[in-house]
Amino acid sequence: WGSGSQRGPGGSGSWLGRGRSGSRRGTAVLNNPYIVKACEVPEEMNFLVNDVPLLAMEYCSGGDLRKLLNKPENCCGLKESQILSLFSDIGSGIQYLHENRIIHRDLKPENIVLQDEGGKIIHKIIDLGYAKDLDQGSLCTSFVGTLQYLAPELFETKSYTVTVDYWSFGTMVFECIAGFRPFLHNLQPFTWHEKIKKKDPKHIFASEEMTGEVQFSTHLPQPNSLCSIIVEPMESWLQLMLNWNPQQRGGGIDPETSRPRCFLLMDHILNLKIVHILNMTSAKIVSFLLHPEESLHSLQSRIEADTGISTGNQELLLEMGLSLDPRKPASQCVIDGVRGWDSYMVYLFDKSKNVYEGPFASRSLSDCVNYIVQDSKIQLPISQLRKVWAEAVHYVTGLKEDYSRLFQGQRAAMLSLLRYNANLIKMKNNMISASQQLKAKLEFFHQSIHLDLERYSDQMAYGISSEKMLKAWKEMEVKALQCAEAGDIGYLDEQIMGLHTEIVELQRSPYARRQGDVMESLSTVLTRQLMFLPDHAYSDSTDMVKIIVQTVQSQDRVLKELFGHLSKLLGCKQKIIDLLPKIEVALNNIKEADSSVMQMQGKRQREIWHLLKIACTQSSARSLVSSSIEGAATPPNAAWLPPNSSGNIPHPLSSLTAPRDGEAFARVIEENLNYLDRFSTIIQEAKQEQNSSMMSLDWSWLK
């Protein structure tokens, strides 16, 4: 692995190098996602140069941590999400090395590389050229490493343990938070050691005043990007890692877990479930530490106490415009594995307001920048001027990021509006479909009842009538007209079409797109001027103040436009919310009218069939009477003969032998046969007449 390892193109990662002959541990035995992997050296390149072997490592395309820290926008530290990601990755890598009895001894930003794995940045430790294997005991005495990140005991060539890596790790994390090292970062280590070594164990920061006096602090300097919930435990962790005493550094071993207390505290910080909420009514971010299994209602009660927005008026939206589910716990606001308020936000809206006019919370200037703004002509030494300009860059960049978050909140409101609109369209389509079905049924009902009333007089000719039924049919006709009123939805359709036009206009509005171009360009100009500050001893800050004023003015303008557009979005959404119950009522009225029409149609059909039953009964009775009269003149046996047969064919019963003494009995038999023949004739004639009379009726009124 050696410190002489080469970087990839553009310094963007370690890829090939020559190992130190003193390295005590082969890279092949290390297998951890946060340690750069060793690779097989190609056969044609596997040879010694000056007795030094060639080593191959995985290529990391993201460059090293120093490159990231040197970006002007990071002059006051990294974003919280970046800090916590590095905190987790490098902490895990160091634990792995120590568990394998390896001290790195040269942890510094140049030895941390970034790798993009599936869209997620992974931090990896490289360059174990100075690493020491603890196979000969836990104390080492050789002096190695880079001076600015070395633990104090290494300068004094004293025995040391794994706690030297704690100091280097703590120094790196502090620099990622603040943008500079914790102790007199402008001085060389040999110079500041004498001033720092008597510091209190809890001091994590020291700065030198213009008088030469050193000021110590137990707190992180401002500005930084950490949310208030994380600041305190992070300060406690840094107090463990930056303890001057190597025996106390790291907090010792926890007896219950047999792990260093510093890593237990690190896990605690990383496992905190924090929800970050942007109050769109004030442009202020509020953060809450979630309790285990906390309900959403409990979180909303805390939000009410902090913002004054009652739980009933709170609307909490995720970035894609989805509302939080009240049935689920508050942890739905947090995505597993996503840390940092800059990476994920919940947006709070007040449902009792449709117009957001402020006042809105504004980002405050740091003390030194505010001092310069008051008097831009003041001459400052270049060392202090760089600090002031760095904080000015941080302020301007922060204004740009504040706008981006508010714009994302506006976008969430737009997506929520579109979801409501989609629901509106769905209900509208259901309403129109139900209305069309009702109109079709009413049209059929009206046509059929008119035909029934026209044919009713025809049925009277058969002696069939019912004044009660006629009255009921006319009442049905009046009720059908009332049902038709339920299907009149034209006024609702007009309102919906007007809303659709309004939504399209809002989507096409230039304010629906990001408007921070001016702030972006001003931030870029200020960043470039920071990089090319004059080298002479003193200078003023006129240019810096001018850019700050322009940025603030630009932000005021774009925020006014943003909240004006947002108010229109919320007003349009409220119109949909007010319209949805009206559509629901109209839909229910249509369904009730539809049910009434179907019931009336069913009732009429039952009455018609009852009328038909009466007609059939009366027709059958008339046929039986007329057939019985006509049948009296018909020969008794004629009805039993086939149509073409002669009358001389004997009856089947005529072959029966009569009793010897049965003249009377024979007469009875003959008489019965006569009655049977007549009855059969009557039945057949009645059937024929019934069929002909039924077919002659006009049944078209039933269609």
VORO-109599 format. One line per field, with one value per residue (C-alpha): residue number from 1; residue in one letter; x, y, z. Coordinates in pm, whole numbers, plus 50000, padded with zeros to 5 digits. Example, Ala and Ser with C-alpha at 12.3 -4.5 7.8 and 13.67 -1.06 7.14 Angstrom:
pos <- [1;2]
code <- [A;S]
xx <- [51230;51367]
yy <- [49550;49894]
zz <- [50780;50714]
***
This chain:
pos <- [1;2;3;4;5;6;7;8;9;10;11;12;13;14;15;16;17;18;19;20;21;22;23;24;25;26;27;28;29;30;31;32;33;34;35;36;37;38;39;40;41;42;43;44;45;46;47;48;49;50;51;52;53;54;55;56;57;58;59;60;61;62;63;64;65;66;67;68;69;70;71;72;73;74;75;76;77;78;79;80;81;82;83;84;85;86;87;88;89;90;91;92;93;94;95;96;97;98;99;100;101;102;103;104;105;106;107;108;109;110;111;112;113;114;115;116;117;118;119;120;121;122;123;124;125;126;127;128;129;130;131;132;133;134;135;136;137;138;139;140;141;142;143;144;145;146;147;148;149;150;151;152;153;154;155;156;157;158;159;160;161;162;163;164;165;166;167;168;169;170;171;172;173;174;175;176;177;178;179;180;181;182;183;184;185;186;187;188;189;190;191;192;193;194;195;196;197;198;199;200;201;202;203;204;205;206;207;208;209;210;211;212;213;214;215;216;217;218;219;220;221;222;223;224;225;226;227;228;229;230;231;232;233;234;235;236;237;238;239;240;241;242;243;244;245;246;247;248;249;250;251;252;253;254;255;256;257;258;259;260;261;262;263;264;265;266;267;268;269;270;271;272;273;274;275;276;277;278;279;280;281;282;283;284;285;286;287;288;289;290;291;292;293;294;295;296;297;298;299;300;301;302;303;304;305;306;307;308;309;310;311;312;313;314;315;316;317;318;319;320;321;322;323;324;325;326;327;328;329;330;331;332;333;334;335;336;337;338;339;340;341;342;343;344;345;346;347;348;349;350;351;352;353;354;355;356;357;358;359;360;361;362;363;364;365;366;367;368;369;370;371;372;373;374;375;376;377;378;379;380;381;382;383;384;385;386;387;388;389;390;391;392;393;394;395;396;397;398;399;400;401;402;403;404;405;406;407;408;409;410;411;412;413;414;415;416;417;418;419;420;421;422;423;424;425;426;427;428;429;430;431;432;433;434;435;436;437;438;439;440;441;442;443;444;445;446;447;448;449;450;451;452;453;454;455;456;457;458;459;460;461;462;463;464;465;466;467;468;469;470;471;472;473;474;475;476;477;478;479;480;481;482;483;484;485;486;487;488;489;490;491;492;493;494;495;496;497;498;499;500;501;502;503;504;505;506;507;508;509;510;511;512;513;514;515;516;517;518;519;520;521;522;523;524;525;526;527;528;529;530;531;532;533;534;535;536;537;538;539;540;541;542;543;544;545;546;547;548;549;550;551;552;553;554;555;556;557;558;559;560;561;562;563;564;565;566;567;568;569;570;571;572;573;574;575;576;577;578;579;580;581;582;583;584;585;586;587;588;589;590;591;592;593;594;595;596;597;598;599;600;601;602;603;604;605;606;607;608;609;610;611;612;613;614;615;616;617;618;619;620;621;622;623;624;625;626;627;628;629;630;631;632;633;634;635;636;637;638;639;640;641;642;643;644;645;646;647;648;649;650;651;652;653;654;655;656;657;658;659;660;661;662;663;664;665;666;667;668;669;670;671;672;673;674;675;676;677;678;679;680;681;682;683;684;685;686;687;688;689;690;691;692;693;694;695;696;697;698;699;700;701;702;703]
code <- [W;G;S;G;S;Q;R;G;P;G;G;S;G;S;W;L;G;R;G;R;S;G;S;R;R;G;T;A;V;L;N;N;P;Y;I;V;K;A;C;E;V;P;E;E;M;N;F;L;V;N;D;V;P;L;L;A;M;E;Y;C;S;G;G;D;L;R;K;L;L;N;K;P;E;N;C;C;G;L;K;E;S;Q;I;L;S;L;F;S;D;I;G;S;G;I;Q;Y;L;H;E;N;R;I;I;H;R;D;L;K;P;E;N;I;V;L;Q;D;E;G;G;K;I;I;H;K;I;I;D;L;G;Y;A;K;D;L;D;Q;G;S;L;C;T;S;F;V;G;T;L;Q;Y;L;A;P;E;L;F;E;T;K;S;Y;T;V;T;V;D;Y;W;S;F;G;T;M;V;F;E;C;I;A;G;F;R;P;F;L;H;N;L;Q;P;F;T;W;H;E;K;I;K;K;K;D;P;K;H;I;F;A;S;E;E;M;T;G;E;V;Q;F;S;T;H;L;P;Q;P;N;S;L;C;S;I;I;V;E;P;M;E;S;W;L;Q;L;M;L;N;W;N;P;Q;Q;R;G;G;G;I;D;P;E;T;S;R;P;R;C;F;L;L;M;D;H;I;L;N;L;K;I;V;H;I;L;N;M;T;S;A;K;I;V;S;F;L;L;H;P;E;E;S;L;H;S;L;Q;S;R;I;E;A;D;T;G;I;S;T;G;N;Q;E;L;L;L;E;M;G;L;S;L;D;P;R;K;P;A;S;Q;C;V;I;D;G;V;R;G;W;D;S;Y;M;V;Y;L;F;D;K;S;K;N;V;Y;E;G;P;F;A;S;R;S;L;S;D;C;V;N;Y;I;V;Q;D;S;K;I;Q;L;P;I;S;Q;L;R;K;V;W;A;E;A;V;H;Y;V;T;G;L;K;E;D;Y;S;R;L;F;Q;G;Q;R;A;A;M;L;S;L;L;R;Y;N;A;N;L;I;K;M;K;N;N;M;I;S;A;S;Q;Q;L;K;A;K;L;E;F;F;H;Q;S;I;H;L;D;L;E;R;Y;S;D;Q;M;A;Y;G;I;S;S;E;K;M;L;K;A;W;K;E;M;E;V;K;A;L;Q;C;A;E;A;G;D;I;G;Y;L;D;E;Q;I;M;G;L;H;T;E;I;V;E;L;Q;R;S;P;Y;A;R;R;Q;G;D;V;M;E;S;L;S;T;V;L;T;R;Q;L;M;F;L;P;D;H;A;Y;S;D;S;T;D;M;V;K;I;I;V;Q;T;V;Q;S;Q;D;R;V;L;K;E;L;F;G;H;L;S;K;L;L;G;C;K;Q;K;I;I;D;L;L;P;K;I;E;V;A;L;N;N;I;K;E;A;D;S;S;V;M;Q;M;Q;G;K;R;Q;R;E;I;W;H;L;L;K;I;A;C;T;Q;S;S;A;R;S;L;V;S;S;S;I;E;G;A;A;T;P;P;N;A;A;W;L;P;P;N;S;S;G;N;I;P;H;P;L;S;S;L;T;A;P;R;D;G;E;A;F;A;R;V;I;E;E;N;L;N;Y;L;D;R;F;S;T;I;I;Q;E;A;K;Q;E;Q;N;S;S;M;M;S;L;D;W;S;W;L;K]
xx <- [50000;50262;50241;50401;50092;49986;49650;49420;49379;49318;49387;49052;49138;49410;49479;49842;50141;50460;50439;50664;50897;50809;50438;50341;50012;49924;49630;49470;49362;49156;48797;48576;48358;48525;48882;49004;49037;49362;49362;49574;49869;49873;50138;50324;50356;50439;50805;51022;51152;51435;51335;50986;50684;50403;50058;49719;49406;49045;48992;48775;48637;48517;48853;48966;48817;49070;48941;48588;48688;48877;48567;48478;48119;48256;48477;48260;48218;48025;47652;47507;47429;47793;47928;47713;47793;48168;48119;47952;48183;48522;48413;48323;48652;48860;48675;48748;49120;49140;48951;49218;49488;49596;49663;49646;49853;49808;49438;49384;49153;49406;49375;48995;48863;48508;48343;48003;47825;47477;47427;47547;47884;48098;48407;48706;49035;49350;49726;49810;50181;50220;49988;50125;50038;49999;50123;50412;50204;49966;50231;50429;50703;50794;50726;50530;50236;50129;50192;49863;49653;49898;49808;50019;50200;50350;50536;50693;50795;50606;50442;50098;49795;49489;49389;49620;49364;49092;49269;49314;48955;48820;49031;48898;48534;48578;48723;48432;48190;48362;48580;48906;49100;49008;49323;49490;49465;49677;49982;50220;50181;50508;50390;50041;50119;50266;49955;49709;49849;49714;49362;49066;48971;48635;48781;48735;48815;49080;49124;49372;49251;49429;49584;49749;49527;49401;49028;48909;48558;48370;48133;48150;48209;47945;47849;47810;47548;47453;47098;47055;46962;47292;47521;47527;47601;47856;48032;48038;48188;48456;48543;48619;48822;49021;49124;49495;49546;49584;49470;49140;49092;48796;48632;48781;48612;48248;48234;47894;47972;48355;48357;48520;48270;48346;48209;47902;47833;47895;47632;47392;47431;47386;47075;46893;46562;46520;46243;46314;46008;46006;45727;45613;45421;45742;46024;46168;46304;46210;46361;46222;46386;46133;46057;46032;45695;45577;45242;45187;44936;45200;45443;45174;45109;45477;45463;45164;45356;45650;45473;45131;44956;44684;44691;44362;44505;44839;44904;45233;45355;45644;45861;45640;45329;45196;45021;45131;44908;44758;44729;45104;45370;45567;45868;45707;45871;46217;46377;46607;46968;46901;47052;47077;46822;46967;46882;46520;46248;45879;45679;45426;45128;44851;44515;44346;44547;44541;44763;45117;45246;45503;45682;45940;46248;46565;46912;47117;47462;47752;47896;48209;48022;47766;48050;48197;47857;47822;48158;48277;48574;48748;49092;49158;49463;49441;49412;49100;48968;48972;48765;48513;48487;48448;48154;48012;48029;47859;47585;47521;47529;47287;47043;47049;46987;46706;46531;46584;46416;46122;46092;46084;45804;45615;45672;45531;45224;45187;45213;44955;44727;44765;44675;44362;44287;44325;44075;43847;43866;43788;43482;43375;43390;43189;42934;42902;42873;42603;42421;42425;42292;42015;41917;41903;41683;41457;41420;41317;41085;40914;40870;40732;40492;40360;40297;40134;39900;39812;39737;39545;39224;39261;39269;38946;38766;38825;38659;38992;39053;39205;39169;39410;39678;39619;39664;39985;40126;40065;40229;40528;40551;40569;40827;41039;41056;41187;41448;41566;41667;41923;42098;42148;42523;42604;42686;42937;43093;43152;43329;43547;43645;43734;43957;44130;44209;44347;44568;44711;44797;44969;45175;45279;45364;45734;45714;45650;46015;46325;46408;46736;46962;47068;47161;47347;47557;47626;47735;47971;48120;48174;48330;48577;48673;48740;48978;49167;49189;49489;49810;49893;49861;49536;49224;48863;48539;48348;48302;48190;47928;47796;47740;47573;47330;47250;47192;46956;46762;46742;46619;46350;46224;46220;46063;45785;45721;45745;45497;45262;45258;45226;44923;44755;44828;44679;44375;44313;44353;44100;43850;43889;43847;43527;43401;43455;43168;42933;43022;42971;42624;42537;42655;42445;42141;42190;42217;41900;41716;41841;41715;41375;41341;41425;41173;40901;40977;40966;40636;40482;40599;40439;40113;40123;40169;39888;39670;39773;39677;39332;39293;39389;39151;38858;38938;38949;38618;38446;38587;38462;38110;38086;38238;37998;37701;37831;37942;37590;37511;37823;37802;37949;38207;38311;38557;38754;38793;39096;39036;39023;38865;38510;38254;38237;38551;38448;38540;38800;38558;38289;38469;38413;38157;37861;37729;37452;37199;37332;37116;37101;37475;37530;37326;37532;37852;37725;37608;37949;38122;37900;37985;38353;38341;38171;38409;38708;38565;38505;38862;39014;38801;38880;39251;39227;39024;39254;39558;39397;39266;39604;39792;39546;39623;39873;40169;40402;40339;40536;40855]
yy <- [50000;50273;50644;50664;50513;50686;50857;50788;51038;51385;51266;51092;50779;50536;50271;50160;50205;50061;49904;49986;49711;49774;49709;49442;49317;49199;49376;49051;48969;49291;49253;49545;49775;50079;49967;49990;49638;49493;49349;49092;49248;49154;48893;49115;49386;49164;49246;49440;49789;49889;49593;49739;49525;49662;49672;49709;49850;49911;50238;50493;50755;51015;51161;51202;51385;51669;51745;51766;51988;52223;52312;52676;52593;52368;52638;52631;52254;51982;51927;51724;51427;51418;51446;51162;50942;50985;50947;50609;50473;50568;50482;50132;50101;50204;49959;49685;49768;49777;49449;49304;49458;49717;50087;50304;50593;50820;50898;51226;51361;51262;50899;50886;50824;50837;50569;50594;50261;50258;50631;50624;50769;50526;50647;50413;50419;50388;50406;50169;50227;50355;50097;49905;49546;49498;49141;49227;49400;49695;49968;50111;50372;50447;50805;50820;50997;51342;51614;51809;51505;51326;51253;51454;51148;51073;51406;51308;50962;50804;50465;50472;50254;50256;50590;50770;50686;50832;51170;51169;51060;51327;51594;51491;51491;51835;51969;51825;52003;52342;52361;52384;52180;52220;52367;52682;52552;52833;52726;52436;52151;52219;52576;52510;52205;52414;52633;52346;52066;52210;52245;52109;51751;51881;52154;52067;52401;52670;52997;53281;53637;53932;54002;53660;53522;53165;53112;52759;52620;52301;52374;52354;52688;52857;52844;52472;52250;52025;52038;52130;51775;51631;51912;51817;51442;51522;51764;51491;51249;51500;51555;51182;51175;51499;51432;51518;51226;50908;50684;50873;50930;50740;50705;50366;50027;49979;49677;49558;49551;49534;49808;50152;50408;50641;50387;50324;50698;50703;50431;50623;50936;50743;50563;50882;50906;51274;51424;51760;51970;52284;52512;52664;52939;53078;52924;52788;52435;52255;51920;51657;51351;51070;50850;50472;50382;50743;50802;51065;51240;51272;51426;51665;51777;51865;52046;52245;52347;52463;52629;52727;52537;52317;51945;51973;52236;52064;51912;51721;51636;51421;51533;51357;51532;51236;51311;51127;50837;50904;50527;50477;50575;50899;50703;50718;51063;50903;50691;50416;50484;50848;51091;51469;51746;51852;51518;51462;51696;51692;52001;52156;52355;52532;52423;52727;52955;52983;53290;53280;53632;53580;53698;53447;53347;53475;53332;53539;53676;53561;53819;53883;53912;54142;54355;54389;54465;54757;54898;54744;54982;54847;54701;54351;54122;53864;53573;53725;53840;53484;53372;53654;53578;53207;53280;53514;53235;53005;53266;53321;52948;52901;53153;52959;52631;52789;52884;52535;52380;52620;52549;52177;52248;52435;52136;51903;52130;52113;51733;51720;51947;51716;51417;51597;51689;51325;51230;51508;51380;51027;51142;51365;51071;50855;51135;51187;50813;50779;51084;50944;50608;50785;50990;50675;50495;50799;50827;50460;50502;50808;50642;50322;50492;50719;50413;50235;50528;50543;50168;50174;50285;49990;49751;49905;49740;49404;49522;49555;49879;50008;50371;50314;50182;50468;50721;50548;50559;50932;50988;50790;51018;51325;51159;51071;51440;51508;51233;51402;51707;51491;51419;51788;51833;52107;52363;52126;52040;52409;52456;52151;52269;52610;52445;52235;52550;52715;52416;52406;52775;52716;52435;52653;52950;53049;53054;52679;52641;52717;53089;53096;53170;53511;53372;53088;53327;53557;53261;53154;53506;53529;53184;53275;53597;53397;53173;53473;53703;53942;53831;54171;54213;54410;54462;54580;54389;54622;54361;54100;54326;54428;54062;53988;54280;54171;53813;53922;54143;53859;53621;53864;53886;53513;53432;53682;53518;53168;53234;53417;53111;52881;53078;53025;52652;52628;52835;52604;52301;52444;52487;52116;52027;52235;52083;51716;51695;51862;51599;51327;51465;51489;51132;51005;51194;51040;50693;50749;50876;50579;50343;50518;50486;50117;50062;50246;50047;49723;49817;49898;49569;49379;49569;49500;49127;49132;49305;49040;48765;48916;48946;48583;48462;48657;48542;48177;48209;48359;48082;47807;47949;47989;47648;47473;47620;47534;47186;47072;47035;46839;46453;46291;46078;46321;46500;46183;46094;46191;46470;46238;45930;45809;45774;45395;45324;45165;45334;45145;45104;44952;44620;44576;44309;44431;44231;43995;44173;44522;44719;44991;44971;45001;45317;45467;45387;45542;45853;45895;45860;46130;46370;46291;46362;46694;46800;46716;46920;47221;47208;47191;47479;47690;47636;47731;48044;48148;48118;48315;48588;48629;48655;48910;49156;49444;49360;49628;49846;49599;49645]
zz <- [50000;50049;50087;49747;49582;49262;49211;48923;48641;48781;49132;49137;49327;49419;49161;49144;49369;49507;49850;50141;50236;50600;50561;50811;50676;50324;50171;50061;50419;50449;50335;50430;50217;50374;50306;49947;49810;49681;49331;49153;48972;48603;48530;48284;48552;48847;48896;49144;49084;49318;49536;49588;49484;49275;49438;49264;49426;49321;49136;49317;49079;49329;49425;49784;50079;50048;49699;49838;50130;49899;49701;49776;49867;50143;50297;50612;50619;50441;50442;50728;50503;50381;50736;50869;50569;50622;50999;50947;50674;50817;51171;51051;50860;51165;51387;51135;51131;51509;51542;51314;51537;51284;51355;51045;51195;50891;50874;50689;50414;50145;50255;50231;49881;49749;49541;49374;49422;49274;49325;49687;49786;49987;50175;50180;50370;50158;50194;50476;50412;50768;50920;51216;51297;51670;51665;51895;52162;52180;52220;51931;51926;51564;51448;51124;50967;50847;51105;51096;51190;51419;51777;52029;52167;51828;51835;52162;52037;52325;52320;52160;52095;51871;52025;51780;51512;51736;51738;51359;51300;51537;51367;51025;51138;51300;50975;50777;51013;51041;50729;50926;51184;51551;51710;51573;51218;51074;51277;51238;51490;51667;51726;51853;52064;52343;52350;52338;52550;52875;52743;52934;52829;52704;52483;52116;51954;51993;51802;51834;51874;51711;52050;52042;52316;52260;52311;52395;52351;52429;52141;51764;51589;51379;51101;51040;50879;51170;51301;51666;51771;51648;51767;52136;52098;51826;52062;52328;52075;51972;52340;52362;52041;52095;52452;52489;52726;52513;52800;52835;52464;52320;52662;52739;52704;52799;53036;52913;52542;52550;52287;52298;52428;52137;51891;52107;52102;51727;51677;51899;51684;51361;51491;51591;51404;51327;51116;50955;50873;50660;50773;50443;50625;50779;50569;50896;50948;51269;51365;51602;51753;51715;52013;51958;51807;51829;51663;51397;51622;51894;51645;51523;51880;51913;51580;51705;52018;51807;51512;51647;51365;51516;51442;51252;51019;50957;50618;50606;50257;50144;49853;49596;49723;49925;50252;50564;50668;51016;51073;51047;51305;51281;51151;50804;50788;50795;50523;50645;50554;50457;50705;50712;50689;50354;50194;50301;50419;50514;50416;50652;50523;50715;50575;50729;50499;50123;50100;50241;50297;50572;50772;50659;50855;50691;50718;50962;50885;51097;51334;51131;50799;50957;51092;50742;50587;50826;50709;50383;50361;50667;50596;50732;50728;50454;50704;50861;50527;50396;50695;50639;50268;50339;50569;50307;50049;50301;50353;49982;49913;50202;50054;49728;49912;50118;49796;49653;49958;49938;49568;49646;49895;49622;49392;49660;49677;49298;49300;49579;49372;49073;49292;49409;49048;48941;49210;49090;48731;48847;49043;48754;48512;48753;48789;48413;48351;48617;48478;48125;48245;48438;48130;47915;48168;48205;47829;47805;48102;47951;47611;47758;48002;47724;47510;47803;47861;47490;47478;47803;47631;47393;47684;47812;47515;47679;47994;48179;48371;48694;48792;49078;48839;48596;48875;48992;48640;48611;48948;48824;48523;48750;48976;48670;48584;48934;48894;48576;48782;48969;48640;48564;48644;48395;48666;48829;48496;48426;48760;48698;48351;48494;48755;48490;48292;48605;48687;48334;48359;48693;48543;48250;48469;48469;48850;48842;48741;48942;48942;49136;48838;48968;49310;49141;48933;49228;49437;49159;49133;49507;49514;49240;49417;49734;49540;49399;49697;49671;49836;49983;50355;50381;50172;50205;50137;49906;49631;49879;50039;49696;49603;49937;49890;49533;49649;49928;49687;49436;49702;49815;49458;49382;49721;49657;49321;49470;49752;49515;49291;49594;49718;49380;49401;49748;49645;49351;49574;49820;49536;49456;49824;49835;49509;49594;49850;49600;49341;49602;49683;49312;49256;49547;49415;49072;49225;49428;49119;48919;49190;49192;48814;48828;49109;48915;48601;48797;48959;48620;48475;48762;48710;48336;48392;48646;48386;48134;48377;48418;48038;47986;48256;48114;47761;47871;48054;47748;47529;47760;47764;47385;47322;47556;47369;47024;47128;47213;46837;46755;46714;47021;46848;46575;46792;46853;46485;46286;46034;45728;45883;45822;46093;46077;46278;46607;46935;47132;47420;47193;47192;47564;47647;47847;48133;48046;48259;48190;47953;48213;48261;47883;47873;48152;47967;47645;47826;47992;47662;47513;47794;47757;47384;47437;47714;47496;47210;47437;47568;47220;47091;47395;47341;46974;47048;47329;47103;46822;47056;47232;46902;46765;47046;46995;47221;47086;47394;47604;47401]
***
